[in-house]
């Protein structure tokens, strides 16, 4: 599998979407946690979860899911809900 490092907006300029660039843009299939610990930036209050972006062509790229404090709370509730739904489904089997 090919591996590509995604550039952050602070480090790279994003071209405007045109027919030419859109045709060459990789299509994201899904994103998974990269298996590393979340980081917290005390200066901004943001949390950053390393993720692996999987593209339809089989390649992958490392990126960060950056969440502000309120997004962290919502994300935490959603993950807790997913765990509860899974446990409930397993109990029904």
N, C-alpha and C positions, 0 to 999 in steps of 0.2 A: 504494500500500500504506500502510495506517495504521501509525503508529509510536507505541509506548507505552513509557515508562520504568518498569521494574519497581522497586518499593521494596524495600530490604533489610530483613531482620527487625529490625535495630537502629533503623530509621527509621519503621517502620509496624507496627501490630498486625495480626495475621492473624485474621480472623473464624473462628469454628468452622464447620466444614463442616455445612451444613444442606441440606435438599432445595432450598430457595430459592437459596442461594448456589452450590450445586453445579450447578444448572441454568444459572446465568449465567456460571460460570467458563469462561474460554477453554480450549480443548483444544490442547495443544502437539503439533505435528506433528513437528518436529525442531529441533535446535540446531546452529548452525555457528559456527566462529571468526569474530570480527568484523574480522579483518585488522589488528589492532593488536598491539603487543608485549606479552608477558607481563610482569607486575609482580611484584616480590619485596618482601615486608615483613620486614626484618631483625629487627624486634621480635618477631614471632610465628613467623617461619620459613615463613609461608604464601606461596604463589604464587597469582596471580590472572590468569586468562586471560579477556579480554573476549570475550563470545559474543553472537550474535544469536539470539533465540528466535523461531521461526516458528510461528504458530498456524494451525489449520485454516481459520480465516476469512480468511486472507491477511494479517493484521496481523503486525507484528513488535515485539520489545522488546529493548533492550539489557540485558544482565546480565553478571555475572562468574561464572566457574567458579573457585571458591576451593578450593585443594588444600593439605593439610598436607604436610610433608616426605615422609612415607612414601607418600602418595597421588601425589605428583609422580613418585617413582621408579617406581611401578606404571604410571602413565599414560605415562611415557616408554617403558617396556618395551612397552606395548600399541601405541603409535604406531610404534615401531621394528618390531614384528611386522607391523603393517598394511603398512608400506613394503616389508618383505621379501616378504610374500604377494603384493603387487601386482607387484613385480619378477619373482617366480617365475612368476606368471600371464602376464605380458607375454612372458617368455622361452618359454613353452609355445605361444604363438600362431604 
